């Protein structure tokens, strides 16, 4: 049930998204009701209890899977362009509900309202991409070595795709997976973060509405709520050939092992420890904008957040002073107030991790040049608001090697050529996003070369944070190696099949093998 502590504006947004009784829409649409334990959704904005949400029991889950499995048998037979038409309608509905959904994302997760709207726009963009893709799920044709034979490959839907998403992008990452999986002919079972369950329910309501209007069966889009135990239902279920999981490296290793044990597929989007290299030829103004947004956007709770700023010694003080000056202009407060730059962390556990990181960097020999701290008083009652901090450090520090989901930026100094900076950039276990700020063509190309950045994303003269849906998103090393969103990421949601057709009256064997009867 929705509590009375929620302000009128948020209540209106919830009503526009079809959220009245929280027990509605927690499985496959309107047919089933969750019967598990209750989880509470608190807003980090003001500490208010937004709603109590029923979780998915094992019996609920099995009922969801049965419904999804049956729905797949019908959905996969729809021509891909027809599936694309459903995704087009879903994208149109998102356009109509962009404001209330963006507001819910901001209030339940804590990111700025502008970022909440931007996240919904990502959902709209991936729907547009998927609609076009629905007419381009193409394979290849190959020449056979055998006369009178034709070879080609085609792609078929996998079946049920399990999606486990994180709190920091409570709706967009689901859409990245779902829009592509739907046009590929798959059905989806989604477990959103237990920290943002209402965002999941809102999206499920929108999807269920579109499918119902098109007389399509329940089960094409399914929602299950709960903690890691509910996620384990999916990771251990052989009825789900693909698990797409976004979260920490620790979580990803657990998921990967569970799915591999049954020879399933994993698509993993895990932690980042992203750096911007600043060379002597960098545009300082551009650098400051990219670094500050990358470090404090979403209160440092993006997997692509800028954690490290690797600055050449010749311009180190100049860049440091410019970034420190910019931090002095940051406004921290209610993310629904668009004049604020930084909102809260997701919860008090995140605040504790932030405080521990600041203590650790000093203990390990670093120096805080922009002091952090937890904000208190009027407007900060939730206890989740912290000051973005900057520390001078070394890449070898254990805390610098670790990803802290908070607005902490480490300044690192390099000397000599750009190769030294690249070595520092690559000297972590994560490999998601990276950037270089330079006007030197040779440095830029060296950064992008095979001996350059080892990350899945490498940018020149833009920051580490913020990605367009047209490109494949993902990282290397302990970031997991998965790719979502654009390019040919659709292939992970399908199974590849090679076909050979013999249109002669002879049966020659490959490699010239003779087998006469």
Secondary structure as GFF3:
##gff-version 3
##sequence-region A 1 517
A	DSSP	alpha_helix	8	16	.	.	.	ID=ss1
A	DSSP	beta_strand	38	42	.	.	.	ID=ss2
A	DSSP	beta_strand	49	54	.	.	.	ID=ss3
A	DSSP	alpha_helix	58	75	.	.	.	ID=ss4
A	DSSP	alpha_helix	80	96	.	.	.	ID=ss5
A	DSSP	alpha_helix	98	109	.	.	.	ID=ss6
A	DSSP	alpha_helix	113	133	.	.	.	ID=ss7
A	DSSP	beta_strand	141	143	.	.	.	ID=ss8
A	DSSP	beta_strand	149	157	.	.	.	ID=ss9
A	DSSP	beta_strand	160	164	.	.	.	ID=ss10
A	DSSP	alpha_helix	172	184	.	.	.	ID=ss11
A	DSSP	beta_strand	187	191	.	.	.	ID=ss12
A	DSSP	alpha_helix	197	213	.	.	.	ID=ss13
A	DSSP	beta_strand	221	224	.	.	.	ID=ss14
A	DSSP	alpha_helix	228	235	.	.	.	ID=ss15
A	DSSP	beta_strand	242	246	.	.	.	ID=ss16
A	DSSP	alpha_helix	249	261	.	.	.	ID=ss17
A	DSSP	beta_strand	265	269	.	.	.	ID=ss18
A	DSSP	beta_strand	274	278	.	.	.	ID=ss19
A	DSSP	alpha_helix	284	296	.	.	.	ID=ss20
A	DSSP	three_ten_helix	297	300	.	.	.	ID=ss21
A	DSSP	beta_strand	306	312	.	.	.	ID=ss22
A	DSSP	three_ten_helix	313	315	.	.	.	ID=ss23
A	DSSP	alpha_helix	316	327	.	.	.	ID=ss24
A	DSSP	alpha_helix	348	363	.	.	.	ID=ss25
A	DSSP	beta_strand	367	370	.	.	.	ID=ss26
A	DSSP	beta_strand	389	392	.	.	.	ID=ss27
A	DSSP	alpha_helix	398	401	.	.	.	ID=ss28
A	DSSP	beta_strand	408	414	.	.	.	ID=ss29
A	DSSP	alpha_helix	418	426	.	.	.	ID=ss30
A	DSSP	beta_strand	430	431	.	.	.	ID=ss31
A	DSSP	beta_strand	433	437	.	.	.	ID=ss32
A	DSSP	alpha_helix	441	448	.	.	.	ID=ss33
A	DSSP	beta_strand	457	460	.	.	.	ID=ss34
A	DSSP	beta_strand	472	473	.	.	.	ID=ss35
A	DSSP	beta_strand	476	477	.	.	.	ID=ss36
A	DSSP	beta_strand	484	485	.	.	.	ID=ss37
A	DSSP	three_ten_helix	489	493	.	.	.	ID=ss38
A	DSSP	beta_strand	494	502	.	.	.	ID=ss39
A	DSSP	three_ten_helix	510	512	.	.	.	ID=ss40
###
